[in-house]
Amino acid sequence: MSLRADLAPLRIPAFRTYWTGQMVSSLGDGMVPVVTAFTVLGTGTGAGGLGLVLATGMACRVLAALLGGVTADRTSRRGQMALADTVRCAVQASLGLLVATGHDSAALLAVGNGVYGIAAGFYGPASQGLVPALVDKASLQKAAGLQSLTRSTAMIAGPAVAGLLIPWAGKEVVYFIDAASFAVNIVMLLRLPVLTVAARTGRTFAADLRRGWHEVVGRRWLILNLLAHAAWNFAMAAFFVLGPVLAERHLGGSAAWGLVAAGMSVGSFAAGALAIRWHPRRPLVAGNLALTLAALPLLALWSGVPAPVVALAAAASNGGVVLLNSVWSATLQRVIPDEVLSRVSSYDTLLSLVSMPLGYALVGPVARRVGDGHTLLIAAAFAVVPCSLVCLAPTVRRLTRPEPAPEASDTAADLPASA
């Protein structure tokens, strides 16, 4: 396949507009994990405070995703995404003002993260359901890989720039930049064509919610994978909570953690380039094995190696996530009926990510009780064992990609994690 074929989705005007907004938004988003971590740590609340702030945001996101999935299937997905990003733009601008005026606290940051999480919960399912309306089914995995590639490219500089901006210009500047990036994405979304909304047929909200649940539980491979991904997300909470703490203590502060975050984006970039052409015969087996690379950054933090080595391990881990997500998203979009796709995506978000707030909340207390090192080792086991075991399930191994058709070499199979 040629580069021209790989970039084919960008020749579709609507997808190109959507992709442009996503890329700009990703530039701001790449800075957020770094500024959030060091803004919270600056309040003096330590790992416990950071865990609370992250847990609040993630819990609100997964709970809102259920509502967001139903409303996205019943209303305009484009409009829902624009409204969600309007909220996120306002939240980030407000947090920037709080930091600039010295009124930030762990409690206010938790509230801001919670509102941000609610908006993200409405945005995600709508976005998952919108892409199939912009490109044909044969191009879905190319579109997913292209989105991963360009998002990673945009985010490579973000963490490193944030690590440098924080001591030079202040944390508030990073928040304002992210708010501006959401504003650009809103403009791009509003330029998309108005898409037809499926008829509601008089069903109630609860009935639509039940329909989405039946679509999930009727696929055994889907439930097994969501359980494995829930364990993986529970484990990675330790990395995102203890990582900034250990970076501040031993690795060099915000600049070191910015390097680690940039390493994650580099891994995403490399994997995104591969994902455009990566069509494994058994997509879920290959994808879940790629997720086990998450043990590397956890073990790197445990061993006390320098920041560049942690960044390299984080790059490998994030690359595994992108590879899994590329086949996961493309297959859900291909297999699940369009009229219920956003609802299934919302249950995907709920079941796979609901464990992460619990992980965020528990990491601080567990680390105080058993130590940072033992906590990281336990997390590494949670990241590897479930994702390895799910590959042995016959229902997962039987799920294979059909041989590509002569005119559509990226036709995929029967089904895709997301962390």
Residue, then its C-alpha position, 0 to 999 in steps of 0.5 A: m500500500s502507498l502513502r497516498a492510500d494510507l492518507a486516503p481519509l484526508r481526501i474526504p472534506a468532512f473527515r479532514t475538517y474533523w481531523t484538523g480540530q482534533m489535532v489542534s485540541s490534542l496540542g493543548d491536551g498534551m500539556v494537561p497531565v503535566v500541569t494538572a499533576f504539578t498544580v495539585l502537588g503545589t497545593g501540598t496535598g501529595a499523592g493522596g490529593l493528586g489521586l483524589v483529583l484524578a479519581t474525581g475526573m475519571a469517575c465523572r467521565v465514566l458515569a456521564a458516558l452512559l448518558g452521553g451514549v444514549t443522547a448521542d444516538r438520539t440527537s446530533r452527535r456533532g452538536q453534542m461534541a461542540l457543547a461538550d467542548t464548550v464546557r471543557c473550554a470554560v473549565q480550563a479557562s476558569l482553572g487558569l484564572l484560579v491559578a493565576t490569582g492564587h485561589d487554586s486548591a485541591a478541592l477546586l481542582a477536583v471540582g474542575n476535573g469533575v466538570y471536565g470529566i462530565a463533558a468528556g463523558f458526553y464527547g467520547p461516545a458521540s465522537q465514536g459514533l460520528v466517524p463512521a458517518l464521515v468515512d466508508k467502512a473500508s476506511l475505518q481502520k485507516a481513519a482510526g490509525l490516522q487519528s492516533l498518528t496525528r494526535s500523537t504527533a501533536m502531543i509529542a511537543g505538548p508535555a515537554v513544552a508544558g514542563l518548560l512553560i510551568p517554571w518559566a511562564g506559570k501553570e495558568v498559561v498551560y490552562f489557557i492554551d488548552a482552553a484555546s485549543f478547545a475553541v478551535n475544535i468547536v469551530m471545526l465541529l460546527r463546520l461539519p455537515v449536519l448529519t441525519v439523526a436516526a428516528r427515535t421510534g418512541r422509545t424511552f431513555a431507559a429502553d435505549l439504555r437497555r438496548g445498548w446493554h443487550e448489545v454488549v452482553g450478547r457478545r462474550w468476547l466484548i465482556l471478557n475484554l472489557l474486564a481485562h481492560a478494567a484491570w489494566n486501567f486499575a493498574m495504570a492509575a499507579f503510574f499516573v499518581l506515583g509517577p509525578v511524585l517520584a519525578e518530583r522527588h528523584l528525577g528532576g521535577s516537572a521537566a522530567w515528568g514532561l519528558v516521560a509524558a513526551g515519551m508516551s506521545v513518541g510511542s503513540f506516534a510510532a504505533g499510530a504509523l504502524a496501526i494504519r497498516w497493522h491488520p493482525r489475523r487475531p486482532l484481540v489477541a495481538g492487541n491485548l498482548a500489546l497492552t502487557l507492555a504497560a509493565l515496563p514503565l511501572l518496573a522502570l519507576w520501581s527500579g529507580v532508573p533515570a527519567p530518559v529510561v522511564a520515558l522509553a518504557a512509557a513510549a513502549s507502553n503507550g504504543g501498545v495502547v494505540l495498537l490495541n485501540s486502533v483495532w478495537s475502535a475500528t472493529l466496534q465501528r464496523v460490527i456494531p449497528d450505527e444506531v446503537l454504536s454510541r451506546v455500546s461505546s459508552y458501556d465500553t467506557l464505563l466498564s473498562l474505565v470505572s476501575m481507574p477512579l478506584g485505582y487513583a483513590l487507592v494508590g496513595p493509601v496503599a503506597r503509604r502502607v506497603g511502600d511505593g515499590h511494592t505498589l508498583l510491582i502489584a500494579a505491574a501484575f494487574a497490567v499483565v496477567p488479565c490481558s494475557l489470560v483473555c488471549l487464551a479464551p476460545t471466544v477471543r481466539r476464534l475472533t479473526r480478521p477475514e482475508p482482505a477483499p481485492e479492492a479493500s485491503d483493510t477490511a477487518a473482522d469481527l470486532p476493538a481498549s482503551a485506556 
